[in-house]
Amino acid sequence: MREELQMRCDEFLAKREMASKSFAWYNSYLHPVCAGILLDKPEVTKEEIEQCKKLLEKSTGMFSELRGTVFPTIVSHLAVSEDPEVFLEQVLRVYKMLKNVAVPSSYLSLVALIIATFADEDRYEKVIFKAKDIYDRMKHEHPFLTSGEDGPFAAMLALDAKTPEVLIQESERCFKFLKGNFSSRNAVQGLSFIMAMGEGDSLEKCRRFMDIYTTFKMRGYKFGADYFLSVMGAVSLLPFDINELVDDVIAVTEYLEGKPGFGALSASKKDRMTHATVIVSKEYLSKCVGQVVDVPMFSATIAGVTTAIIMQTATTIVMTT
C-alpha cells in the first residue's frame, strides 16, 4: 500500500476510535460513518465533538429528528465545520424550509444536512424547490421504486447545475443500461441518479462503472446489489485509472480487516469495502485540487451517498436490534 494511503487509513482508524467514545450509546455501525466525515478535519478533537453534541442538544427538542439516529452524523459535520454554531443555524433553517415545502423523505434531516453543507445560503430555496421537482419526476418515472428514502438523492441531484429534466433523462438512460446487470432495481435506480451527476456520455460512464465492477469480481471482491453500488458509482466518476482504483480499495479493505471495529464479528467484507472506498475517495479528491475537476461536487456526491445510504442501513439495523 502507498505510504500516503496508509497514513489516511491510520487517521481513519483513529477517528473511528474517537467516534466510538463520543457516540458510545449509538449503534457501532455509525462509528466508521462518522470517522469518514471527521477525516475532513485531521486536527478535530474529542472536546470539539463534545461541544458540538451539547450545541445540537441545546438547539433542538428531545423528540426532534435531529436527535435520533442521525445525531452522530450531524454532530460530526458540525465538528468539521468552520463555525459549528453558524452551520447548525443553516441546517435548522434548511430543515424548516424543507418541512414547509413538504419535500418527501424519510430522512429530512439528512436532506437538510446535504443542502446546508454544499449549497450557498442564497441558493437554499432554489435548491429545495429543485429537489422537490426532481423527486416528483423520479416518482413519475418509477412510482413503485421511488419512496421517501430517495430524498437524499434528490437533494444531491438538485446541487447539480443541470436542469431537473436533463438529470432525470440522464438517469433514465443509465437505468436502462444498468438494470440488466443487477437484481435490485432499487439499488440500480440509486446508482443511476449518481451516474447522472457525472459529466460525459451516459453509456461511457456506465461502461466504466461495469469495468470497475468486473475488475473487482475478477479479484474476488464481488459487491452486492445494494447501497454499495451508489458508493462505488460516485467514485467511478473520478478520473483515475481503474486498476489503480481497484488495487487501492482492495489494499485498504485488507488493511482494515482485524483492526478494532472491523473484525469478522464487527464488520462484513462488504462493510470494509464500503469504508475503504470512502478512504480512497478522500485520498483521490486531495489529488484533484487544482485540476479540471469539480471537487466540491464530487465531495458532495461521495459524502452524500455514503451518509444517506449507510444511514439508511444503520437505521434498519437499529430498528431490528
C-alpha positions in Angstrom: 0.0 0.0 0.0 1.2 3.5 -0.8 2.5 5.4 2.2 0.1 8.3 1.9 -2.8 6.0 1.7 -1.8 4.0 4.8 -1.4 7.3 6.7 -5.0 8.1 5.7 -6.1 4.7 6.8 -4.5 5.2 10.2 -6.1 8.6 10.5 -9.5 7.0 9.7 -9.0 4.3 12.4 -8.0 7.0 14.9 -11.2 8.9 14.0 -13.3 5.7 14.4 -11.9 5.2 17.9 -12.8 8.9 18.7 -16.3 8.4 17.3 -16.8 5.2 19.3 -16.0 7.0 22.5 -18.1 10.1 21.6 -21.1 8.1 20.5 -20.8 5.1 22.6 -24.6 4.8 23.1 -25.3 4.7 19.4 -25.1 1.7 17.1 -21.4 0.9 16.4 -22.2 0.7 12.6 -22.3 4.6 12.7 -18.8 5.0 14.1 -16.9 4.5 10.9 -19.5 6.6 9.1 -18.6 9.4 11.4 -14.9 8.7 11.0 -15.2 9.2 7.3 -16.7 12.6 7.9 -14.1 13.5 10.6 -11.3 12.9 8.1 -12.2 16.3 6.6 -10.6 17.9 9.7 -7.5 16.0 10.8 -7.0 18.2 13.8 -10.5 17.8 15.2 -10.5 16.8 18.9 -12.9 14.8 21.1 -13.5 18.0 23.1 -14.8 19.8 19.9 -17.1 16.8 19.3 -18.5 17.0 22.8 -19.1 20.8 22.4 -21.0 20.1 19.2 -23.1 17.5 20.9 -24.1 20.0 23.6 -24.8 22.6 20.9 -27.1 20.3 19.0 -28.9 19.1 22.1 -29.4 22.7 23.3 -30.7 23.8 19.9 -33.3 21.0 19.3 -36.1 19.4 21.2 -35.8 16.0 22.8 -38.0 14.4 20.2 -36.5 16.2 17.2 -35.5 14.0 14.2 -32.1 15.6 14.5 -31.7 14.0 18.0 -32.4 10.5 16.6 -30.2 8.1 14.7 -28.8 10.9 12.6 -27.4 12.7 15.7 -23.8 11.3 15.4 -23.6 12.2 11.7 -24.8 15.8 12.2 -22.5 16.3 15.2 -19.6 15.1 13.1 -20.4 17.5 10.3 -20.7 20.3 12.9 -17.3 19.3 14.3 -15.5 19.7 11.0 -17.3 22.9 10.0 -15.5 26.3 10.3 -18.2 27.6 12.7 -20.4 25.0 14.3 -23.0 27.5 15.6 -23.4 29.1 12.2 -23.5 25.8 10.4 -26.2 24.4 12.7 -28.3 27.5 12.2 -28.1 26.9 8.5 -29.0 23.2 8.9 -32.0 24.1 11.0 -33.1 26.8 8.6 -33.0 24.4 5.6 -34.8 21.7 7.7 -37.6 24.2 8.5 -37.8 25.2 4.8 -38.0 21.6 3.7 -40.9 20.9 6.1 -42.8 23.9 4.7 -42.2 22.8 1.1 -43.0 19.2 2.0 -40.1 17.5 0.2 -40.9 13.8 0.6 -38.2 12.0 2.6 -37.9 9.6 5.4 -34.6 11.3 6.2 -35.4 15.0 6.0 -32.6 15.9 8.4 -30.1 14.2 6.0 -31.6 16.2 3.1 -31.2 19.4 5.2 -27.6 18.4 6.0 -26.6 17.8 2.4 -28.1 21.1 1.2 -26.7 23.2 4.1 -23.2 21.6 3.5 -22.9 22.1 -0.2 -25.2 24.9 -1.2 -24.7 28.6 -0.7 -27.2 30.3 1.6 -28.7 32.4 -1.2 -29.5 29.2 -3.1 -31.3 27.3 -0.4 -34.8 28.0 -1.6 -33.9 27.3 -5.2 -32.2 24.0 -4.4 -35.1 22.9 -2.2 -37.7 23.5 -4.9 -35.4 21.9 -7.5 -35.1 18.8 -5.2 -38.9 18.7 -4.9 -39.2 18.9 -8.7 -36.6 16.1 -9.2 -38.3 13.9 -6.6 -41.7 14.3 -8.4 -40.1 13.4 -11.7 -38.5 10.3 -10.1 -41.9 9.3 -8.8 -43.4 9.8 -12.2 -40.8 7.6 -13.9 -40.7 4.9 -11.2 -43.8 5.1 -8.9 -43.2 1.8 -7.2 -39.4 2.1 -6.8 -39.3 5.7 -5.6 -40.0 6.4 -1.9 -39.1 8.9 0.8 -35.7 7.2 1.1 -34.8 8.8 -2.3 -35.0 12.3 -0.8 -31.2 12.5 -0.2 -30.6 11.5 -3.9 -33.0 14.3 -5.0 -31.0 16.7 -2.8 -27.7 15.7 -4.3 -29.1 16.0 -7.9 -30.5 19.4 -7.0 -27.0 20.6 -6.4 -26.0 19.8 -10.0 -26.1 22.6 -12.5 -28.1 20.6 -15.0 -31.9 21.1 -15.2 -34.2 18.5 -13.5 -35.4 17.4 -16.9 -31.8 16.7 -18.1 -30.9 15.0 -14.9 -33.8 12.6 -15.0 -33.4 11.9 -18.7 -29.7 11.1 -18.0 -30.5 8.9 -15.0 -33.1 7.0 -17.1 -30.5 6.3 -19.8 -28.2 4.9 -17.1 -31.0 2.9 -15.5 -31.9 1.2 -18.8 -28.3 0.3 -19.4 -27.5 -1.0 -15.9 -30.7 -2.7 -14.8 -30.0 -6.0 -16.6 -26.7 -6.4 -14.6 -28.1 -6.4 -11.1 -31.1 -8.0 -9.3 -32.1 -5.0 -7.2 -33.9 -2.3 -9.2 -33.9 0.0 -6.2 -30.1 -0.2 -6.0 -29.8 0.4 -9.7 -32.1 3.4 -9.5 -29.9 4.9 -6.8 -26.8 4.2 -8.9 -28.4 5.8 -11.9 -29.0 9.0 -10.0 -25.4 9.2 -9.1 -24.2 8.5 -12.6 -26.4 11.3 -13.9 -24.4 13.8 -11.9 -21.2 12.9 -13.8 -20.0 14.7 -16.9 -19.7 12.9 -20.3 -21.7 10.3 -22.3 -24.1 8.3 -20.2 -23.1 5.0 -21.8 -19.4 5.6 -21.4 -19.9 6.4 -17.7 -21.9 3.2 -17.2 -19.4 1.1 -19.1 -16.6 2.5 -16.9 -18.6 1.5 -13.8 -19.2 -2.0 -15.2 -15.5 -2.3 -16.0 -14.8 -1.5 -12.3 -17.4 -4.0 -11.2 -15.9 -6.7 -13.4 -12.4 -6.0 -12.3 -13.4 -6.3 -8.6 -15.2 -9.5 -9.4 -12.2 -11.0 -11.1 -10.1 -10.2 -8.0 -12.6 -12.0 -5.7 -14.3 -8.9 -4.5 -17.8 -9.0 -5.9 -20.1 -6.4 -4.3 -23.8 -7.0 -3.9 -26.6 -5.1 -5.5 -27.4 -2.7 -2.7 -26.2 0.7 -1.4 -22.6 -0.1 -2.3 -23.4 0.3 -6.0 -24.1 4.0 -5.4 -20.9 4.5 -3.3 -18.8 2.9 -5.9 -20.7 4.7 -8.6 -19.7 8.0 -7.1 -16.0 7.0 -7.0 -16.2 5.7 -10.6 -16.8 9.3 -11.8 -13.4 10.4 -10.5 -10.8 10.5 -13.4 -8.4 7.8 -12.1 -7.1 4.5 -13.6 -9.5 1.6 -13.0 -6.7 -0.8 -12.0 -5.2 1.7 -9.6 -8.6 2.3 -8.0 -9.3 -1.4 -7.6 -5.8 -2.0 -6.2 -6.2 0.8 -3.6 -9.6 -0.2 -2.5 -8.6 -3.8 -2.0 -5.4 -2.9 -0.2 -7.3 -0.7 2.2 -10.0 -3.3 2.7 -7.4 -5.9 3.6 -5.6 -3.4 5.9 -8.8 -2.7 7.8 -9.5 -6.4 8.4 -8.8 -7.3 12.0 -8.5 -3.7 13.1 -10.7 -2.5 16.0 -14.3 -2.3 14.7 -13.5 -4.2 11.5 -13.1 -7.8 12.7 -15.2 -10.7 11.4 -17.7 -10.2 14.2 -17.9 -6.4 13.8 -18.0 -5.8 10.0 -18.6 -7.8 6.9 -16.2 -7.8 3.9 -18.7 -5.5 2.1 -18.7 -3.1 5.1 -14.9 -2.9 5.0 -15.0 -2.4 1.2 -17.5 0.5 1.7 -15.4 2.3 4.2 -12.2 1.5 2.2 -13.9 3.2 -0.8 -14.6 6.3 1.3 -10.9 6.4 2.4 -9.6 6.0 -1.1 -12.1 8.7 -2.4 -10.8 11.2 0.2 -7.2 10.5 -0.9 -8.1 10.8 -4.6 -10.0 14.1 -4.0 -7.0 15.6 -2.4 -5.1 15.0 -5.6 -7.8 16.6 -7.7 -7.4 20.1 -6.2 -6.2 22.4 -8.9 -7.2 20.1 -11.7 -10.1 20.4 -14.1 -12.4 18.5 -11.7 -15.4 19.8 -9.8 -14.0 18.8 -6.4 -16.9 20.3 -4.3 -19.5 18.4 -6.4 -17.5 15.1 -6.2 -17.2 15.7 -2.4 -21.0 16.3 -2.2 -21.7 13.1 -4.2 -19.4 10.9 -2.2 -20.3 12.4 1.2 -24.0 12.5 0.5 -24.2 9.0 -0.9 -22.1 7.5 1.9 -24.0 9.3 4.6 -27.5 8.8 3.2 -27.2 5.2 2.1 -25.2 3.9 5.1 -27.5 5.8 7.4 -30.5 4.0 5.8 -28.8 0.7 6.5 -27.9 1.7 10.0 -31.5 2.8 10.7 -32.6 -0.6 9.7 -30.1 -2.3 12.0 -31.2 -0.1 14.9 -34.9 -1.0 14.3 -34.2 -4.7 14.2 -31.9 -4.9 17.2 
